[in-house]
Amino acid sequence: MGVRASLTEISPDAFEQIASGGEPELKDGKRHALDKAWYDYYWMTGSGAAPLKKAITGDCLHPQSSQTLEQFYAGSHDYYAGFASPRFVLELANALSGLTYPDLKQTFAENDRELRDYDWEAFQVLQSAYVEAAAAGNGLMILIA
Protein backbone atom coordinates (compact mmCIF):
# COMPACT_ATOMS: atom_id res chain seq x y z
CA MET A 1 0.00 0.00 0.00
CA GLY A 2 1.29 3.46 -0.90
CA VAL A 3 1.13 6.44 1.37
CA ARG A 4 1.65 9.52 -0.78
CA ALA A 5 -1.21 11.75 -1.86
CA SER A 6 -1.63 14.35 -4.55
CA LEU A 7 -4.42 16.62 -5.69
CA THR A 8 -4.66 17.55 -9.36
CA GLU A 9 -6.90 20.28 -10.74
CA ILE A 10 -9.45 19.12 -13.30
CA SER A 11 -11.78 21.20 -15.42
CA PRO A 12 -15.54 21.11 -14.82
CA ASP A 13 -15.93 19.30 -18.17
CA ALA A 14 -13.39 16.65 -17.15
CA PHE A 15 -15.19 16.19 -13.83
CA GLU A 16 -18.53 15.67 -15.62
CA GLN A 17 -16.92 13.14 -17.97
CA ILE A 18 -15.46 11.23 -15.02
CA ALA A 19 -18.74 11.30 -13.10
CA SER A 20 -20.42 9.84 -16.20
CA GLY A 21 -17.89 7.00 -16.41
CA GLY A 22 -15.62 8.59 -19.01
CA GLU A 23 -11.84 8.77 -18.92
CA PRO A 24 -10.71 12.23 -20.03
CA GLU A 25 -7.05 13.18 -20.30
CA LEU A 26 -5.97 14.68 -16.96
CA LYS A 27 -2.23 15.18 -17.42
CA ASP A 28 -2.29 18.97 -17.77
CA GLY A 29 -3.86 19.91 -14.42
CA LYS A 30 -1.84 21.67 -11.74
CA ARG A 31 -0.65 19.10 -9.20
CA HIS A 32 -0.31 19.62 -5.43
CA ALA A 33 1.69 17.01 -3.48
CA LEU A 34 0.56 16.24 0.08
CA ASP A 35 3.10 13.46 0.55
CA LYS A 36 2.19 11.48 3.70
CA ALA A 37 0.35 14.29 5.51
CA TRP A 38 -3.03 13.14 4.14
CA TYR A 39 -3.09 10.53 6.89
CA ASP A 40 -3.03 13.06 9.73
CA TYR A 41 -5.74 15.20 8.18
CA TYR A 42 -8.02 12.31 7.28
CA TRP A 43 -7.99 10.48 10.60
CA MET A 44 -8.60 13.52 12.79
CA THR A 45 -12.13 13.42 14.16
CA GLY A 46 -12.24 16.52 16.35
CA SER A 47 -15.00 19.07 15.95
CA GLY A 48 -12.80 21.32 13.84
CA ALA A 49 -11.55 18.53 11.58
CA ALA A 50 -14.56 18.02 9.29
CA PRO A 51 -13.23 20.18 6.43
CA LEU A 52 -9.84 18.49 6.72
CA LYS A 53 -11.31 15.00 6.52
CA LYS A 54 -13.56 15.91 3.60
CA ALA A 55 -10.66 17.57 1.80
CA ILE A 56 -8.89 14.22 1.63
CA THR A 57 -11.85 12.14 0.43
CA GLY A 58 -13.63 14.60 -1.86
CA ASP A 59 -17.33 14.16 -2.59
CA CYS A 60 -17.22 11.59 -5.39
CA LEU A 61 -15.53 8.25 -5.99
CA HIS A 62 -14.34 7.22 -9.43
CA PRO A 63 -17.17 5.20 -11.02
CA GLN A 64 -14.73 2.50 -12.13
CA SER A 65 -12.84 2.43 -8.83
CA SER A 66 -15.34 2.78 -6.03
CA GLN A 67 -13.27 1.67 -3.04
CA THR A 68 -13.42 3.96 -0.06
CA LEU A 69 -10.36 5.38 1.62
CA GLU A 70 -10.99 3.04 4.54
CA GLN A 71 -10.90 0.03 2.17
CA PHE A 72 -7.69 1.31 0.62
CA TYR A 73 -6.13 1.86 4.03
CA ALA A 74 -7.13 -1.65 5.14
CA GLY A 75 -4.86 -2.91 2.38
CA SER A 76 -7.49 -4.35 0.08
CA HIS A 77 -6.69 -1.96 -2.80
CA ASP A 78 -3.55 -0.48 -4.35
CA TYR A 79 -4.77 3.11 -4.55
CA TYR A 80 -7.55 5.53 -3.70
CA ALA A 81 -9.01 7.79 -6.39
CA GLY A 82 -11.50 10.36 -5.23
CA PHE A 83 -12.77 13.58 -6.73
CA ALA A 84 -13.91 16.92 -5.42
CA SER A 85 -16.54 18.47 -7.68
CA PRO A 86 -16.15 22.15 -8.57
CA ARG A 87 -19.05 22.97 -6.21
CA PHE A 88 -17.43 20.96 -3.40
CA VAL A 89 -14.04 22.59 -4.08
CA LEU A 90 -15.60 26.02 -3.61
CA GLU A 91 -17.28 24.93 -0.36
CA LEU A 92 -14.07 23.44 1.02
CA ALA A 93 -11.93 26.36 -0.16
CA ASN A 94 -14.11 28.67 1.94
CA ALA A 95 -13.84 26.37 4.98
CA LEU A 96 -10.10 25.75 4.64
CA SER A 97 -9.17 29.36 3.92
CA GLY A 98 -10.61 30.35 7.28
CA LEU A 99 -8.35 27.96 9.22
CA THR A 100 -5.25 29.44 10.82
CA TYR A 101 -2.18 28.00 12.50
CA PRO A 102 -3.76 28.30 15.99
CA ASP A 103 -6.94 26.60 14.70
CA LEU A 104 -4.95 23.73 13.27
CA LYS A 105 -2.81 23.47 16.39
CA GLN A 106 -5.98 23.20 18.50
CA THR A 107 -7.47 20.57 16.17
CA PHE A 108 -4.31 18.50 16.42
CA ALA A 109 -4.30 18.86 20.22
CA GLU A 110 -7.96 17.74 20.40
CA ASN A 111 -6.85 14.60 18.60
CA ASP A 112 -3.84 13.99 20.88
CA ARG A 113 -1.35 15.06 18.24
CA GLU A 114 1.24 17.78 18.03
CA LEU A 115 1.23 20.11 15.02
CA ARG A 116 4.66 19.77 13.43
CA ASP A 117 6.19 22.11 10.84
CA TYR A 118 5.68 19.35 8.26
CA ASP A 119 1.95 19.23 9.06
CA TRP A 120 1.58 22.99 8.77
CA GLU A 121 3.45 23.07 5.45
CA ALA A 122 1.30 20.24 4.09
CA PHE A 123 -1.84 22.03 5.26
CA GLN A 124 -0.77 25.11 3.32
CA VAL A 125 -0.43 22.93 0.20
CA LEU A 126 -3.89 21.45 0.83
CA GLN A 127 -5.36 24.88 1.43
CA SER A 128 -3.73 26.29 -1.73
CA ALA A 129 -4.95 23.37 -3.84
CA TYR A 130 -8.56 24.06 -2.88
CA VAL A 131 -8.34 27.85 -3.03
CA GLU A 132 -6.58 27.88 -6.43
CA ALA A 133 -8.94 25.28 -7.92
CA ALA A 134 -11.95 27.21 -6.60
CA ALA A 135 -10.66 30.46 -8.10
CA ALA A 136 -10.42 28.76 -11.49
CA GLY A 137 -13.81 27.03 -11.12
CA ASN A 138 -12.12 23.62 -11.24
CA GLY A 139 -12.54 20.34 -9.40
CA LEU A 140 -9.79 18.18 -7.95
CA MET A 141 -8.70 14.59 -8.45
CA ILE A 142 -7.40 13.08 -5.20
CA LEU A 143 -4.99 10.20 -5.64
CA ILE A 144 -3.34 8.25 -2.84
CA ALA A 145 -0.98 5.53 -3.97
N, C-alpha and C positions, 0 to 999 in steps of 0.2 A: 504494500500500500504506500502511495506517495503522500507527501505532506506539504507540498508547496501549492500556493493558490495564486491565481491571477484573475484580474477583471479586464475584459476587453470591450471597448465601446462598439456597439452595433447600431446601425441605422434603424429607424422605425420600420422601414420596409423589410429589412433583414429579420427583425424580430417577428413581424407578421408571417413571413415565410417559414420561420422556424416553428412558430406556434401552430402553423397549418401542416407541419410534417415535412416541410421542404428543407433543403440543405444549401443555403446561399453561401457564397464565398465570404469569409470573415477575416481574411488575412490583413486587411488594411486598417482595421480599427486600432485606436490608441490603446496600448496595454499598460496596466498598472500591476506591479508585482507585490503581493502581500507576503510572500515567502511562507514561513510557518506561523505567522501571527494570527491567521484565520482561526486557529484552534482556540486561542484565548478569547477572541471575540465571540465565537459561536457558543462556547460552553458556558459563558457567563449567564446567570439567570436572575440577577438582581433587578430591582424595579427599574433602574435606569438603563438596563442592557438590551431592552427590546429592539431598538433600532440597530444595535450592533449585531445581534443574532440574525435579524432579518437581512441585514446587508450582506451576510455571508451566504444565505440560502437563496435570496431572490424571491420572486413570487411565481415562478413557473419552472417546471422541470422540462427537459428536452423530451419531446414526444417519443423518440426512439431510444431513450435512455432514462427511464423513469425511476431509477433508484434514488432514495432519499440520502441526505448526508449521513444520517445515522446508519443506514445500510452500508454505505461506503466505508464509514469509520469502523464498522464491525468487521471489515475485511472481506465482505462478500462481493465486492466490486473493485475494479482497478482505478476508477476515477469517479468524480462527481461533476456533472454538468448542469448548472442551473442558470436561469436567466432572470434579469430584472427588467420588466417592461418599462418603456419610457415614462408612463404614468407613475409607476412604482419608484423609478429612479428619482423623479421630481419630489415625491413624498419623502423618500429617505434622505435626499440631499438637504431638504429643509430640516429634518430631524438631526442629521449628523452635523450640519454646519453650526448648529446651536451648542454643540458639546465642546467644552473647554478642557484644558489640562486638569483643573481641579475636579470637574465633573467625572472625567475618566478615572482619575485617581480614587475618587470615592466609590465608583462602580467596581473597580478592582478590589478595593478594601472590603466592600460588601460581599464579595465572592472569595474572601480569604486569599487574595493575591496582591502582590506588590506591582505597581506600575513601573516598569523598567523603561529606559530610554528607547530600547528596541520596540517596545509596545507602543510608545507614543509616536515614534517615527512611522511605524506601520499604520497606526490610526490616521495619521496625516495623509498617507497614500490612499487609504480607504475613503477618507473624507473627500480628497481631491478627485478620486475616480467618480464618485457620485455627483459632486458639484459640477465638474467639467462636463460629464455626460448630460446632466440636466440642462445646463446652459446651451448645449447643442441640440437638445430635444432627443437625445439618443437613449437606448437601452444599454444593458451590460450583459455580457456572457461571463459567468462565473465558473472557472475550471479549477478543480483541485485534483492533482495527480502526482 
